[in-house]
Amino acid sequence: MPDRPRMLFSAFNEFVLSHHDQGLWAHPQSRQLELNSIDYWVDVAKLLESAHFDLLFFADVLAPYDIYKGSREPAILSGMQTPVNDPGELIPVLAYVTEHLGLVLTQNVLQEHPYAFARKISTLDHLSRGRIAWNIVTSFLPGAGRNLGYGGLPSHEERYARADDFLDVVFKLWEGSWEDDAVVRDLVNQRYVDPSKVHEINHVGPYYDVVGPHLSEPSPQRTPVLFQAAASNVGIDFAGRNAEILFTSLERSNAASNIAQLRAEAVRAGRRAEDVKIFGGLSFVLGSTEEEARRLDKEFRDAQSLEAAFAKYSAFWQFDLSLLKPTDRLSDILNGTVINNDVRKVLGFSPDVDWTLEEFVRWIATRRAVGTPEQIVEEIEAWQDLGVDGLNITYVISPGTFQDFADHLTPRLIERGLMRSEYAPGTLREKLFGAGPYLPESHPARAARAIFT
Ligand SMILES: Cc1cc2nc3c(=O)[nH]c(=O)nc-3n(C[C@H](O)[C@H](O)[C@H](O)COP(=O)(O)O)c2cc1C
């Protein structure tokens, strides 16, 4: 008997060889070496749809991870998120071979002018029949700023100020530029559009001046479903005002207050609590017995690159971990003055302050739920009890992790009511929120609808 509210499931991915568990592309069961092949990605997308996933999420970065040792070498040596192809080019193919799967594109606001970006997203939303989401990021890699002509990464505040202006532009284009009945398709008089219902936006902002009008006619969702994964105060404030799906980046034992804060921030911004969904993250290894799962997990751990993990967390925590020694004890590091606040905060989550830095990085890089399918389902239920609406599933090997999910978790989750047994009709927003295809009226972007008419 189904006894639980339904949760949402997203497959965390990137158009790369190796996303989060570095080194495992070499595992005999991995197909990750096929990263440049359409066939591989088509198979992944179809597998996810057969497993009833709601979303295929593409993360993206615009530079190699380059903070650790002040060098890109440790990251690219192991293929960690470099090479990375453009997910925007892959999404139309995946939209063609699937019917219901939501497709999440990450794009950072430094990367492209909002006028061109707005058209790109509208195009994808048309081609996918309204299944596009945008993960709004401001980038955390100094190299991205250098590559995009900013001479380094602009400050946090500056990046989010630019993001605000970027959103103003795209919201005006998506929501306000074309009225709902602008497209008339009048065959008799050969009038496709009523020009009086297509408006310039005349945006003049601190970063962008855009006249308009928008180049695409309104797509099924107008504005794509909006994702954001903020951790800082300025980021959480931005996410609370704008995002429909927010991530907590913390592991389960530390996530409760963060989940409450994210939801409260949206309500504080004048939005309804039900218009925002919070996602946690889960990585898992399962076996038919607990012992088999533990053995597999150990096999995966032994094959993982520690050096790549140091490179990854140096970028996430904005601190070059090579300034510390791997053998340094956490208690000594915490008592010292070398680390920044981000590192201080995450080290505080360590189960043991007597661990060395290397032990801690190994632990944080390989935290997973390990056990039988029933035990993994219990872990998913524990996340739900904490207040999340969905989970972003990180693969250990691809597509093996998603195949395990399809074979062993999907049937059990459906049985308990935790997963949909059939996709709902309509656009992605309708499937996720059970309401209309457009942003709800309480979202600030909807204000753009009225201002040009
Ligand atoms: C689940 C998840 C996915 C993320 N995906 C990306 C990404 O694809 N590209 C990116 O530049 N940053 C990504 N980030 C980083 C966030 O956008 C953000 O920079 C980070 O959480 C720090 O928050 P802050 O901007 O408030 O400091 C992701 C974070 C999380 C938790």
The ligand as an SDF file (V2000), in Angstrom:
LIG
                    3D

 31 33  0  0  0  0  0  0  0  0999 V2000
   23.6900   20.1930   -6.6770 C   0  0  0  0  0  0  0  0  0  0  0  0
   24.5720   21.3310   -7.0820 C   0  0  0  0  0  0  0  0  0  0  0  0
   24.8430   21.5440   -8.4310 C   0  0  0  0  0  0  0  0  0  0  0  0
   25.6670   22.5860   -8.8440 C   0  0  0  0  0  0  0  0  0  0  0  0
   25.9630   22.7240  -10.1650 N   0  0  0  0  0  0  0  0  0  0  0  0
   26.8260   23.6950  -10.5640 C   0  0  0  0  0  0  0  0  0  0  0  0
   27.2280   23.7980  -11.9250 C   0  0  0  0  0  0  0  0  0  0  0  0
   26.8340   22.9900  -12.7420 O   0  0  0  0  0  0  0  0  0  0  0  0
   28.0720   24.7890  -12.2720 N   0  0  0  0  0  0  0  0  0  0  0  0
   28.5250   25.7150  -11.3730 C   0  0  0  0  0  0  0  0  0  0  0  0
   29.2710   26.6100  -11.7780 O   0  0  0  0  0  0  0  0  0  0  0  0
   28.1750   25.6340  -10.0690 N   0  0  0  0  0  0  0  0  0  0  0  0
   27.3500   24.6450   -9.6550 C   0  0  0  0  0  0  0  0  0  0  0  0
   27.0230   24.5210   -8.3320 N   0  0  0  0  0  0  0  0  0  0  0  0
   27.5260   25.5310   -7.3850 C   0  0  0  0  0  0  0  0  0  0  0  0
   26.4460   26.5340   -7.0270 C   0  0  0  0  0  0  0  0  0  0  0  0
   25.9270   27.1640   -8.1630 O   0  0  0  0  0  0  0  0  0  0  0  0
   26.9930   27.5970   -6.0630 C   0  0  0  0  0  0  0  0  0  0  0  0
   28.0280   28.3120   -6.6730 O   0  0  0  0  0  0  0  0  0  0  0  0
   27.5230   26.9630   -4.7970 C   0  0  0  0  0  0  0  0  0  0  0  0
   26.5180   26.1500   -4.1990 O   0  0  0  0  0  0  0  0  0  0  0  0
   27.9750   28.0380   -3.8210 C   0  0  0  0  0  0  0  0  0  0  0  0
   26.8970   28.8790   -3.5010 O   0  0  0  0  0  0  0  0  0  0  0  0
   27.0480   30.4540   -3.5270 P   0  0  0  0  0  0  0  0  0  0  0  0
   27.0560   30.8780   -4.9760 O   0  0  0  0  0  0  0  0  0  0  0  0
   25.8550   30.9740   -2.7820 O   0  0  0  0  0  0  0  0  0  0  0  0
   28.3420   30.7470   -2.8630 O   0  0  0  0  0  0  0  0  0  0  0  0
   26.2160   23.4700   -7.8880 C   0  0  0  0  0  0  0  0  0  0  0  0
   25.9530   23.2500   -6.5180 C   0  0  0  0  0  0  0  0  0  0  0  0
   25.1580   22.1920   -6.1290 C   0  0  0  0  0  0  0  0  0  0  0  0
   24.9070   21.9790   -4.6620 C   0  0  0  0  0  0  0  0  0  0  0  0
  1  2  1  0
  2  3  1  0
  2 30  2  0
  3  4  2  0
  4  5  1  0
  4 28  1  0
  5  6  2  0
  6  7  1  0
  6 13  1  0
  7  8  2  0
  7  9  1  0
  9 10  1  0
 10 11  2  0
 10 12  1  0
 12 13  2  0
 13 14  1  0
 14 15  1  0
 14 28  1  0
 15 16  1  0
 16 17  1  0
 16 18  1  0
 18 19  1  0
 18 20  1  0
 20 21  1  0
 20 22  1  0
 22 23  1  0
 23 24  1  0
 24 25  2  0
 24 26  1  0
 24 27  1  0
 28 29  2  0
 29 30  1  0
 30 31  1  0
M  END
$$$$
